């Protein structure tokens, strides 16, 4: 399997500086600042990229589990909400909530919840984030 990469560049001090996050070979960066990360200023954050990566990985794992069991999903939409909190004099990602809404004809919510729990546990991004509380909220449409 190919090695995947992301990169970041930061210029200046923590509070007055700015940076750019790049995914793969993407030419345009996602700009981020102290204000976008720790306050409510416009821009991106590393945590948003973690949320997107987790949501994408989970959605693919869930699609695989459902399809393998004969339940073809028409749509899976997942949002990864990453909580960054100040703790013990520093910052930590305290939890990630995966909010998943899917359309899987003929599948009960109870059965869907079971597949989603397995996908949450088994996707590679969940595995790398084992020290973080991962919550799951699911909905069928």
Helices and strands as residue ranges (DSSP letters): E 6-11, E 18-23, E 30-33, H 34-38, H 46-68, E 75-87, E 90-103, H 109-122, H 124-128, E 133-140
